[in-house]
Amino acid sequence: MKHLIITIIGKDRSGLVELLSDTIFQNNGNWLSSSLSKLAGQFAGILQVEVAPEDMPQLSAALAKIDELQIHIVEEAKKTAPLPELHQLTVTGNDRPGIVKEVTTLLSQLNININKLKTETQSAPNWGYPIFIATFQLETPANIDLDIIQDELEKLADDLTVDIEDYVPA
């Protein structure tokens, strides 16, 4: 079986996820995992789909026929490396431009890979100003001390709260 990574973007509308799931099912694909969101009126998503090699052309053609969606399909690369160490990093602070850039730059300098990133802003209770929250799933090198990551991130700004823990799948 081949594993495909499919990215999708287009105008959001009712029934879109059902249409995607039906198209994948009708073309002998198996929906493995996904992350789907509505952002500023647009539907954006990434899927991992399993399909037999002989069904790939048929599935690709069927997905391409879905109106008003931009779809990009990439075959998943084979991994033979050992399983990485996974950690969850949560960064919270007063919302301001540049937080994601600063954090991701530092993580890159420490040779840390970001598997997932979720960000949001919320109104701070009793204060009214926006609070920025970023939750990362990180792949860390085996030889790095988590305290070093935390110390370096906390140096970025006085108002950032940093929490790193072992990643536990939901």
Stockholm file with secondary structure:
# STOCKHOLM 1.0

chainA/1-170         MKHLIITIIGKDRSGLVELLSDTIFQNNGNWLSSSLSKLAGQFAGILQVEVAPEDMPQLSAALAKIDELQIHIVEEAKKTAPLPELHQLTVTGNDRPGIVKEVTTLLSQLNININKLKTETQSAPNWGYPIFIATFQLETPANIDLDIIQDELEKLADDLTVDIEDYVPA
#=GR chainA/1-170 SS CEEEEEEEEEECCTTHHHHHHHHHHHTTCEEEEEEEEEETTEEEEEEEEEECGGGHHHHHHHHHTSTTEEEEEEECCCCCSCCCEEEEEEEEEECCTTHHHHHHHHHHHTTCEEEEEEEEEEECTTTCSEEEEEEEEEEECTTCCHHHHHHHHHTSCTTCEEEEEECCCC
#=GC SS_cons         CEEEEEEEEEECCTTHHHHHHHHHHHTTCEEEEEEEEEETTEEEEEEEEEECGGGHHHHHHHHHTSTTEEEEEEECCCCCSCCCEEEEEEEEEECCTTHHHHHHHHHHHTTCEEEEEEEEEEECTTTCSEEEEEEEEEEECTTCCHHHHHHHHHTSCTTCEEEEEECCCC
//
